[in-house]
């Protein structure tokens, strides 16, 4: 049980990191790509011209909705919520431009399509700045890709550690059962007959270690799911942590079984080769 516990704890670290990365990717994938394009018009553009531009954008087949934010209404809102009301009142002119918020159609759900729409909008003379706040999402996805690569390296290293743990455990078992092995060899036991019980032991070490690793990961997610949901509610989000999928758990258990069998097979084969020589 101590060996199984060590294997479970060792394997729960990379599996937990992979589940965490998948949850972060799910969270970033829930970001609505609509309402992410803001058009800041030139200061010289009048409200009538801005209204005409807004109407023409609403007729664009690639745009689902265009909403005009009057610069006077924007200034009143900024004065109300910014806390700089007295400073704003001291200004002679309104420094804010008219703004149009764009919601692309549903088919524009990828970065390339959005970039093409932004390029088209930038060619309009009345638009001074086109802002699409998706850079942070690209950086987040880049960080997640790096993290996933790092977790893959950690998985390999900890997999080697599990291999060594199983090998050392089987080696100690071989030493304790050396007399039994010698007797079975004297009565004509084959190499596979001697190896079989130790391979079975490696299988059970790997199987139980993988099962307990998945249980530990799901238990950890269950413990932090409540606070995570509460935090998501503060941002008006329905995000919930996802537990380890059943298919991933099966693959992880199979990986653990492979390590257990490989570790036991390596050490038993080497031991029997030394005896035969």
Rosetta silent file (secondary structure, phi, psi, omega in degrees, C-alpha in Angstrom):
SEQUENCE: XXXXXXXXXXXXXXXXXXXXXXXXXXXXXXXXXXXXXXXXXXXXXXXXXXXXXXXXXXXXXXXXXXXXXXXXXXXXXXXXXXXXXXXXXXXXXXXXXXXXXXXXXXXXXXXXXXXXXXXXXXXXXXXXXXXXXXXXXXXXXXXXXXXXXXXXXXXXXXXXXXXXXXXXXXXXXXXXXXXXXXXXXXXXXXXXXXXXXXXXXXXXXXXXXXXXXXXXXXXXXXXXXXXXXXXXXXXXXXXXXXXXXXXXXXXXXXXXXXXXXXXXXXXXXXXXXXXXX
SCORE:     score description
SCORE:     0.000 S_00000001
   1 L     0.000  -33.018  176.267    0.000    0.000    0.000 S_00000001
   2 H   -65.192  -41.750  178.085    2.917    2.356    0.609 S_00000001
   3 H   -64.047  -44.355  178.455    4.220    1.650   -2.887 S_00000001
   4 H   -61.701  -40.119  179.708    0.763    2.157   -4.395 S_00000001
   5 H   -64.552  -41.662  178.523    0.372    5.409   -2.451 S_00000001
   6 H   -63.831  -42.510  178.585    3.713    6.734   -3.700 S_00000001
   7 H   -62.717  -43.257 -178.740    2.783    5.839   -7.288 S_00000001
   8 H   -62.794  -45.374 -179.684   -0.635    7.479   -6.916 S_00000001
   9 H   -65.343  -39.791 -179.921    0.786   10.712   -5.511 S_00000001
  10 H   -63.415  -44.012 -177.522    3.496   10.792   -8.178 S_00000001
  11 H   -79.137  -21.507 -179.473    1.039   10.320  -11.044 S_00000001
  12 H   -70.000  -26.420 -179.412   -1.596   12.653   -9.593 S_00000001
  13 H   -64.486  -56.862  179.939    0.681   15.685  -10.086 S_00000001
  14 H   -66.522  -36.111  179.617    0.940   15.589  -13.911 S_00000001
  15 H   -66.645  -38.231  176.370   -2.642   14.370  -14.330 S_00000001
  16 H   -65.313  -38.732  177.512   -3.896   17.179  -12.095 S_00000001
  17 H   -65.104  -40.153  178.420   -1.909   19.733  -14.071 S_00000001
  18 H   -63.813  -41.751  177.999   -3.351   18.419  -17.342 S_00000001
  19 H   -64.516  -39.203  178.262   -6.894   18.666  -15.972 S_00000001
  20 H   -63.138  -43.129  178.614   -6.177   22.221  -14.767 S_00000001
  21 H   -63.315  -41.042  178.097   -4.893   23.227  -18.211 S_00000001
  22 H   -63.085  -36.488  177.240   -7.993   21.740  -19.838 S_00000001
  23 H   -67.400  -40.175  177.657  -10.167   23.756  -17.454 S_00000001
  24 H   -65.989  -38.045  177.066   -8.290   26.954  -18.296 S_00000001
  25 H   -65.907  -37.761  176.524   -8.673   26.223  -21.997 S_00000001
  26 H   -63.989  -38.910  178.699  -12.368   25.652  -21.466 S_00000001
  27 H   -65.348  -43.899  178.957  -12.584   28.967  -19.645 S_00000001
  28 H   -68.008  -29.993  178.459  -10.783   30.835  -22.425 S_00000001
  29 H   -73.252  -18.143  178.166  -12.981   29.116  -24.994 S_00000001
  30 L   -81.619   -6.269  179.335  -16.098   30.472  -23.278 S_00000001
  31 L   -67.088  126.140 -178.241  -15.046   34.045  -24.021 S_00000001
  32 L   -73.086  122.489  179.519  -17.577   35.505  -26.398 S_00000001
  33 L   -75.995  -14.985  175.019  -15.882   36.657  -29.580 S_00000001
  34 L   -76.909  166.673  178.976  -18.781   39.004  -30.277 S_00000001
  35 L    56.649   30.375 -177.899  -18.922   42.553  -28.839 S_00000001
  36 L  -115.243    4.871 -179.602  -15.155   42.664  -28.910 S_00000001
  37 E  -116.847  122.794  178.741  -14.621   45.254  -31.639 S_00000001
  38 E  -116.957  131.799  179.053  -14.853   48.965  -30.798 S_00000001
  39 E  -107.175  115.374  176.873  -14.699   51.688  -33.442 S_00000001
  40 E   -96.695  115.994 -175.959  -13.432   55.062  -32.223 S_00000001
  41 E   -82.493  163.274  177.042  -14.501   57.738  -34.693 S_00000001
  42 L   -65.574  150.717  179.942  -12.632   60.921  -35.539 S_00000001
  43 L   -62.747  -26.841 -178.247  -13.338   63.938  -33.343 S_00000001
  44 L   -77.722  -10.693 -178.477  -14.563   65.825  -36.416 S_00000001
  45 L   -75.834  126.572 -179.998  -17.341   63.318  -37.063 S_00000001
  46 L   -80.161  170.068  179.604  -20.730   64.723  -36.095 S_00000001
  47 H   -64.976  -36.505  179.029  -23.506   62.786  -34.419 S_00000001
  48 H   -65.251  -43.736  177.956  -25.457   62.704  -37.686 S_00000001
  49 H   -64.797  -39.615  178.328  -22.490   61.280  -39.584 S_00000001
  50 H   -63.707  -38.143  178.297  -21.906   58.740  -36.807 S_00000001
  51 H   -65.427  -42.390  177.760  -25.546   57.680  -37.004 S_00000001
  52 H   -62.682  -42.464  177.479  -25.308   57.219  -40.765 S_00000001
  53 H   -63.146  -40.682  179.210  -22.145   55.152  -40.362 S_00000001
  54 H   -62.773  -40.271  178.714  -23.827   53.053  -37.671 S_00000001
  55 H   -66.084  -40.997  178.856  -26.786   52.392  -39.974 S_00000001
  56 H   -65.640  -35.627  177.566  -24.498   51.380  -42.829 S_00000001
  57 H   -68.006  -35.165  177.077  -22.618   48.991  -40.531 S_00000001
  58 H   -65.045  -25.200  177.904  -25.888   47.404  -39.450 S_00000001
  59 L   -84.966   -6.723  178.850  -26.546   46.684  -43.140 S_00000001
  60 L   -70.750  130.847 -176.606  -23.183   44.941  -43.467 S_00000001
  61 L   -67.751  -19.720 -179.641  -23.697   41.207  -43.983 S_00000001
  62 L   -90.481   -4.183 -175.938  -20.697   40.395  -41.778 S_00000001
  63 E  -115.794  125.649  179.467  -21.972   42.393  -38.804 S_00000001
  64 E   -78.275  -40.063 -177.968  -24.759   41.130  -36.608 S_00000001
  65 E  -156.077  141.084  174.874  -25.224   44.377  -34.663 S_00000001
  66 E  -128.265  125.934 -176.603  -23.675   47.827  -34.460 S_00000001
  67 E  -119.067  124.191  179.921  -24.436   50.066  -31.463 S_00000001
  68 E   -88.644  130.778  175.001  -23.590   53.769  -31.449 S_00000001
  69 E  -110.177  108.455 -179.429  -22.395   55.317  -28.194 S_00000001
  70 L   -62.550  138.290 -177.639  -22.863   59.084  -28.320 S_00000001
  71 H   -65.199  -27.683  176.143  -19.816   60.932  -27.016 S_00000001
  72 H   -69.316  -44.945  177.327  -22.043   63.099  -24.809 S_00000001
  73 H   -64.260  -37.597  178.006  -23.642   60.023  -23.252 S_00000001
  74 H   -64.325  -39.815  179.037  -20.185   58.457  -22.886 S_00000001
  75 H   -66.833  -40.858  178.300  -18.908   61.573  -21.096 S_00000001
  76 H   -62.603  -40.320  178.652  -21.907   61.615  -18.740 S_00000001
  77 H   -67.560  -40.269  178.546  -21.337   57.955  -17.913 S_00000001
  78 H   -65.621  -38.806  178.027  -17.624   58.534  -17.355 S_00000001
  79 H   -63.985  -35.901 -176.247  -18.395   61.510  -15.123 S_00000001
  80 H   -74.490  -38.971 -170.522  -20.802   59.411  -13.079 S_00000001
  81 H  -106.260  -13.509 -174.972  -18.657   56.317  -12.539 S_00000001
  82 H   -83.951  -25.622 -175.396  -15.051   57.492  -12.760 S_00000001
  83 L    84.539    5.063  178.807  -14.980   59.741   -9.709 S_00000001
  84 L  -109.627   35.849 -176.714  -13.375   62.566  -11.728 S_00000001
  85 H   -58.294  -44.939 -178.558  -16.566   64.580  -12.118 S_00000001
  86 H   -65.918  -38.011  178.414  -15.055   67.888  -10.963 S_00000001
  87 H   -67.577  -38.348  179.198  -12.046   67.485  -13.252 S_00000001
  88 H   -67.643  -37.306  178.874  -14.274   66.675  -16.208 S_00000001
  89 H   -63.594  -24.149 -179.743  -16.435   69.710  -15.533 S_00000001
  90 L   -78.343  -11.154 -179.168  -13.321   71.859  -15.828 S_00000001
  91 L   -75.871  143.474  179.055  -12.772   70.759  -19.428 S_00000001
  92 L   -80.183  -33.801 -178.225  -13.785   73.162  -22.174 S_00000001
  93 L  -129.235  163.063  177.603  -14.535   70.440  -24.721 S_00000001
  94 L   -81.548  114.945 -177.751  -15.540   66.823  -24.729 S_00000001
  95 L   -79.601  -10.175 -175.423  -12.355   64.785  -25.307 S_00000001
  96 L   -87.256  141.713  175.621  -14.249   61.569  -26.029 S_00000001
  97 L   -90.562  171.022  168.240  -15.168   60.536  -29.593 S_00000001
  98 L   -68.746  142.985 -178.479  -18.258   58.766  -30.796 S_00000001
  99 E  -127.662  137.975  174.882  -17.846   55.010  -30.418 S_00000001
 100 E  -119.160  124.665  177.732  -19.523   52.170  -32.300 S_00000001
 101 E   -96.462  128.928 -174.190  -19.466   48.710  -30.818 S_00000001
 102 E  -106.997  133.824  171.484  -19.481   45.902  -33.381 S_00000001
 103 E  -116.175  105.889  179.592  -20.845   42.380  -32.923 S_00000001
 104 E   -65.466  164.016  177.196  -19.737   40.151  -35.836 S_00000001
 105 L   -70.070  165.839 -173.448  -21.972   37.392  -37.132 S_00000001
 106 L   -62.944  -28.331 -178.215  -21.696   33.917  -35.639 S_00000001
 107 L   -70.171  -16.626  177.525  -19.605   32.581  -38.537 S_00000001
 108 L   -87.339   67.783 -175.607  -16.807   34.976  -37.556 S_00000001
 109 L  -111.427   21.447  177.000  -15.681   32.727  -34.734 S_00000001
 110 L  -137.004  162.069 -173.408  -11.987   32.574  -35.511 S_00000001
 111 H   -64.485  -37.353 -177.702   -9.091   34.991  -35.346 S_00000001
 112 H   -64.516  -43.723  179.574   -8.480   35.084  -39.122 S_00000001
 113 H   -65.015  -40.455  178.241  -12.066   36.107  -39.916 S_00000001
 114 H   -65.146  -39.516  178.836  -12.025   38.788  -37.225 S_00000001
 115 H   -64.225  -37.471  177.552   -8.735   40.175  -38.523 S_00000001
 116 H   -65.674  -37.816  177.444  -10.174   40.438  -42.022 S_00000001
 117 H   -67.170  -40.827  178.081  -13.166   42.372  -40.669 S_00000001
 118 H   -62.611  -42.192  178.206  -10.877   44.684  -38.691 S_00000001
 119 H   -61.743  -39.242  178.103   -8.805   45.372  -41.814 S_00000001
 120 H   -65.497  -40.791 -178.516  -11.967   46.240  -43.722 S_00000001
 121 H   -69.982  -33.517 -178.679  -13.156   48.628  -41.016 S_00000001
 122 H   -65.345  -19.099 -178.869   -9.794   50.396  -40.785 S_00000001
 123 L   -78.806   -9.287  179.560  -10.146   51.546  -44.384 S_00000001
 124 L   -76.889  135.476 -174.539  -13.087   53.793  -43.510 S_00000001
 125 L   -69.432  -31.304 -176.304  -12.096   57.476  -43.340 S_00000001
 126 L   -80.531   -8.723 -177.962  -14.332   58.358  -40.382 S_00000001
 127 E   -98.614  120.588 -179.502  -12.849   55.625  -38.165 S_00000001
 128 E   -88.295  -36.974 -175.566   -9.705   56.650  -36.313 S_00000001
 129 E  -145.050  134.188  173.637   -9.079   53.491  -34.278 S_00000001
 130 E  -114.359  118.919 -175.799  -10.333   49.908  -34.421 S_00000001
 131 E  -117.066  124.966  176.058   -9.760   48.049  -31.182 S_00000001
 132 E  -123.431  109.420 -173.122  -10.219   44.320  -30.786 S_00000001
 133 L   -83.093   62.578  178.263   -9.416   43.160  -27.254 S_00000001
 134 L  -115.005   -3.105 -179.666   -8.318   39.647  -28.213 S_00000001
 135 H   -61.488  -38.844 -179.406   -4.587   40.021  -27.692 S_00000001
 136 H   -64.915  -33.569  179.367   -4.820   38.925  -24.079 S_00000001
 137 H   -69.903  -38.093  175.807   -6.677   35.780  -25.153 S_00000001
 138 H   -63.430  -41.955  178.509   -3.943   34.939  -27.661 S_00000001
 139 H   -65.024  -38.740  178.381   -1.304   35.435  -24.957 S_00000001
 140 H   -62.752  -45.012  178.932   -3.296   33.247  -22.568 S_00000001
 141 H   -63.777  -36.449  176.168   -3.542   30.464  -25.147 S_00000001
 142 H   -63.171  -42.418  177.551    0.201   30.800  -25.796 S_00000001
 143 H   -63.991  -40.616  179.433    0.923   30.452  -22.089 S_00000001
 144 H   -64.992  -36.838  177.010   -1.379   27.420  -21.887 S_00000001
 145 H   -64.944  -40.809  176.863    0.433   25.790  -24.811 S_00000001
 146 H   -64.509  -42.167  179.426    3.765   26.328  -23.066 S_00000001
 147 H   -62.824  -39.321  178.802    2.303   24.949  -19.837 S_00000001
 148 H   -64.433  -39.547  176.515    1.002   21.897  -21.676 S_00000001
 149 H   -64.137  -41.024  177.828    4.454   21.265  -23.132 S_00000001
 150 H   -63.831  -39.676  178.429    5.956   21.630  -19.651 S_00000001
 151 H   -65.368  -34.892  177.224    3.431   19.189  -18.196 S_00000001
 152 H   -61.831  -41.105  177.835    4.380   16.690  -20.913 S_00000001
 153 H   -65.473  -42.692  178.621    8.012   16.923  -19.792 S_00000001
 154 H   -62.508  -38.960  179.093    6.971   16.536  -16.139 S_00000001
 155 H   -61.535  -41.923  178.978    4.861   13.505  -17.088 S_00000001
 156 H   -64.230  -45.469 -178.367    7.856   11.830  -18.727 S_00000001
 157 H   -64.486  -44.926 -179.817   10.112   12.531  -15.741 S_00000001
 158 H   -71.721  -28.321  173.664    7.579   11.342  -13.178 S_00000001
 159 H   -63.330  -40.971  175.541    6.798    8.330  -15.386 S_00000001
 160 H   -63.444  -38.143  178.011   10.468    7.386  -15.162 S_00000001
 161 H   -62.255  -42.910  177.254   10.227    7.881  -11.393 S_00000001
 162 H   -63.014  -40.012  177.557    7.277    5.467  -11.213 S_00000001
 163 H   -58.151  -43.173  179.539    9.255    3.006  -13.341 S_00000001
 164 H   -69.641  -36.445  178.744   12.114    3.164  -10.839 S_00000001
 165 H   -62.636  -47.872 -179.968    9.758    2.828   -7.868 S_00000001
 166 H   -64.690  -42.473 -179.405    8.182   -0.334   -9.278 S_00000001
 167 H   -60.818  -43.268 -179.546   11.560   -1.728  -10.299 S_00000001
 168 H   -66.730  -38.816  178.719   12.993   -1.206   -6.825 S_00000001
 169 H   -64.756  -44.215  179.243    9.930   -2.780   -5.182 S_00000001
 170 H   -66.724  -36.085  178.715   10.094   -5.842   -7.440 S_00000001
 171 H   -61.410  -43.668  177.506   13.854   -6.087   -6.882 S_00000001
 172 H   -63.531  -37.119  178.313   13.306   -6.270   -3.114 S_00000001
 173 H   -67.091  -36.011  176.852   10.630   -8.914   -3.672 S_00000001
 174 H   -63.393  -41.190  179.374   13.066  -10.907   -5.814 S_00000001
 175 H   -64.508  -39.102 -179.775   15.626  -10.827   -3.025 S_00000001
 176 H   -70.025  -24.749 -175.910   13.050  -12.035   -0.486 S_00000001
 177 L  -112.271   24.495 -176.962   11.982  -14.908   -2.771 S_00000001
 178 H   -63.612  -41.546 -179.792   15.420  -15.903   -4.041 S_00000001
 179 H   -61.885  -41.633  178.996   15.318  -19.332   -2.414 S_00000001
 180 H   -62.756  -41.016  179.615   11.929  -20.022   -3.995 S_00000001
 181 H   -65.118  -41.923  179.598   13.256  -18.962   -7.401 S_00000001
 182 H   -62.073  -41.429 -179.310   16.308  -21.206   -7.068 S_00000001
 183 H   -66.390  -43.915  179.807   14.145  -24.212   -6.189 S_00000001
 184 H   -64.336  -33.146  177.136   11.745  -23.623   -9.098 S_00000001
 185 H   -68.839  -35.253  179.608   14.723  -23.345  -11.468 S_00000001
 186 H   -67.990  -31.316 -179.041   16.098  -26.661  -10.177 S_00000001
 187 L   -91.277    9.512  172.345   12.816  -28.462  -10.902 S_00000001
 188 L    94.693   20.699  178.508   12.766  -27.086  -14.460 S_00000001
 189 L   -66.066  138.555  179.175   10.638  -23.960  -14.227 S_00000001
 190 L   -78.151  166.382 -179.975   10.776  -21.864  -17.380 S_00000001
 191 H   -61.708  -43.071 -178.796   11.820  -18.249  -17.496 S_00000001
 192 H   -67.109  -34.209  178.369    8.262  -17.094  -18.213 S_00000001
 193 H   -63.418  -40.431  179.413    6.894  -19.170  -15.310 S_00000001
 194 H   -70.637  -37.288 -176.345    9.266  -17.427  -12.882 S_00000001
 195 H   -74.157  -28.478 -169.214    8.566  -13.976  -14.317 S_00000001
 196 H   -55.672  -48.995 -178.594    4.777  -14.286  -14.377 S_00000001
 197 H   -64.411  -31.878  179.081    3.955  -13.544  -10.695 S_00000001
 198 H   -73.869  -34.523  174.682    6.278  -10.550  -10.645 S_00000001
 199 H   -64.391  -40.705  176.667    4.706   -9.197  -13.860 S_00000001
 200 H   -61.108  -40.574  178.242    1.315   -9.602  -12.183 S_00000001
 201 H   -61.547  -44.039  177.358    2.625   -7.660   -9.187 S_00000001
 202 H   -61.334  -38.220  177.095    3.788   -4.859  -11.491 S_00000001
 203 H   -59.859  -47.653 -177.110    0.365   -4.847  -13.138 S_00000001
 204 H   -69.853  -35.521  174.252   -1.425   -4.420   -9.821 S_00000001
 205 H   -59.351  -46.569 -179.495    0.995   -1.753   -8.649 S_00000001
 206 H   -67.582  -43.683 -178.090    0.335    0.204  -11.836 S_00000001
 207 H   -63.434  -51.444 -178.617   -3.414   -0.390  -11.884 S_00000001
 208 H   -65.857  -38.962  177.719   -4.030    0.568   -8.260 S_00000001
 209 H   -62.119  -42.312  178.551   -1.621    3.501   -8.471 S_00000001
 210 H   -65.736  -41.958  179.461   -3.407    4.843  -11.566 S_00000001
 211 H   -62.621  -47.174 -179.296   -6.868    4.403  -10.032 S_00000001
 212 H   -67.900  -30.802  176.213   -5.899    6.166   -6.813 S_00000001
 213 H   -64.030  -44.443  177.661   -4.191    8.944   -8.811 S_00000001
 214 H   -63.933  -38.606  178.100   -7.450    9.629  -10.685 S_00000001
 215 H   -64.149  -43.010  179.398   -9.365    9.570   -7.396 S_00000001
 216 H   -61.982  -41.693 -179.559   -6.931   12.073   -5.851 S_00000001
 217 H   -64.189  -48.582 -179.395   -7.256   14.418   -8.829 S_00000001
 218 H   -65.717  -33.596  176.586  -11.062   14.343   -8.826 S_00000001
 219 H   -65.483  -42.468  178.223  -11.107   14.766   -5.050 S_00000001
 220 H   -63.329  -41.131  178.109   -8.902   17.854   -5.327 S_00000001
 221 H   -64.049  -41.046  179.257  -11.168   19.305   -8.045 S_00000001
 222 H   -62.333  -36.732 -178.546  -14.234   18.636   -5.892 S_00000001
 223 H   -69.447  -33.351 -177.313  -12.644   20.457   -2.954 S_00000001
 224 H  -101.450   -0.308 -179.287  -11.885   23.634   -4.941 S_00000001
 225 H   -67.364  -38.178 -179.710  -14.962   23.569   -7.184 S_00000001
 226 H   -61.233  -55.007  177.171  -17.105   25.399   -4.625 S_00000001
 227 H   -60.134  -34.789  178.769  -14.813   28.433   -4.192 S_00000001
 228 H   -65.824  -42.015  178.314  -14.223   28.523   -7.954 S_00000001
 229 H   -64.774  -38.154  177.928  -17.956   28.616   -8.671 S_00000001
 230 H   -64.055  -41.225  177.269  -18.404   31.379   -6.111 S_00000001
 231 H   -65.275  -39.929  178.899  -15.676   33.430   -7.770 S_00000001
 232 H   -64.052  -36.116  178.609  -17.229   32.814  -11.200 S_00000001
 233 H   -64.349  -31.525  177.460  -20.592   34.034   -9.921 S_00000001
 234 H   -65.038  -25.597  177.720  -18.990   37.331   -8.921 S_00000001
 235 L  -101.236   17.338  179.406  -18.115   37.797  -12.610 S_00000001
 236 L    56.514   41.783  179.797  -21.610   36.700  -13.723 S_00000001
 237 L  -118.617  149.272  178.385  -20.204   33.494  -15.159 S_00000001
 238 L  -101.658   20.218 -176.460  -21.561   29.956  -14.985 S_00000001
 239 L   -65.735  135.069  174.456  -18.108   28.385  -15.220 S_00000001
 240 L  -132.537  145.291  178.067  -17.581   25.192  -13.239 S_00000001
 241 L   -65.897  138.304  178.219  -14.486   23.059  -12.953 S_00000001
 242 L   -95.381  135.028  176.493  -14.603   19.913  -15.051 S_00000001
 243 L   -75.281  169.510  178.490  -13.556   16.638  -13.496 S_00000001
 244 L   -62.246  123.248  178.735  -11.174   14.273  -15.232 S_00000001
 245 L   -60.005  151.448 -177.581  -13.056   12.756  -18.205 S_00000001
 246 H   -62.047  -38.756  179.979  -13.629    9.026  -18.030 S_00000001
 247 H   -64.875  -38.936  177.617  -11.700    8.445  -21.252 S_00000001
 248 H   -66.691  -38.386  179.020   -8.710   10.366  -19.881 S_00000001
 249 H   -63.120  -41.406  178.971   -8.881    8.387  -16.644 S_00000001
 250 H   -62.835  -44.433  179.251   -8.815    5.108  -18.599 S_00000001
 251 H   -63.573  -38.576 -179.816   -5.804    6.273  -20.613 S_00000001
 252 H   -67.264  -39.125  177.522   -4.034    7.392  -17.444 S_00000001
 253 H   -66.384  -41.272  177.131   -4.657    4.029  -15.765 S_00000001
 254 H   -62.805  -38.589  176.443   -3.383    2.214  -18.865 S_00000001
 255 H   -63.164  -41.377  178.626   -0.277    4.418  -18.791 S_00000001
 256 H   -66.104  -40.236  177.232    0.258    3.541  -15.136 S_00000001
 257 H   -62.807  -41.510  178.113   -0.208   -0.183  -15.880 S_00000001
 258 H   -59.819  -42.350  178.448    2.339    0.075  -18.687 S_00000001
 259 H   -64.723  -41.820 -179.661    4.863    1.617  -16.299 S_00000001
 260 H   -64.263  -45.947  179.970    4.224   -1.071  -13.683 S_00000001
 261 H   -66.729  -42.005 -179.279    4.579   -3.961  -16.112 S_00000001
 262 H   -63.173  -44.708 -179.437    7.628   -2.411  -17.800 S_00000001
 263 H   -62.288  -43.155 -179.287    9.401   -1.793  -14.499 S_00000001
 264 H   -70.005  -39.815 -179.245    8.798   -5.319  -13.251 S_00000001
 265 H   -64.015  -41.502 -178.626    9.714   -6.935  -16.584 S_00000001
 266 H   -62.554  -48.573 -174.048   13.004   -5.019  -16.810 S_00000001
 267 H   -72.927  -35.910  179.463   14.206   -5.880  -13.319 S_00000001
 268 H   -70.139  -41.819  178.183   13.089   -9.543  -13.415 S_00000001
 269 H   -60.130  -43.736 -179.989   14.663  -10.110  -16.848 S_00000001
 270 H   -66.586  -38.756 -179.794   17.930   -8.646  -15.658 S_00000001
 271 H   -64.419  -45.144 -179.429   17.852  -10.675  -12.464 S_00000001
 272 H   -67.948  -35.060  177.631   17.226  -13.966  -14.279 S_00000001
 273 H   -64.004  -40.562  177.992   19.931  -13.174  -16.818 S_00000001
 274 H   -64.310  -37.417  178.751   22.431  -12.650  -13.996 S_00000001
 275 H   -67.869  -38.452 -177.894   21.424  -16.000  -12.443 S_00000001
 276 H   -70.583  -30.065 -179.742   21.804  -17.831  -15.733 S_00000001
 277 L   -81.233    0.000    0.000   25.255  -16.345  -16.296 S_00000001
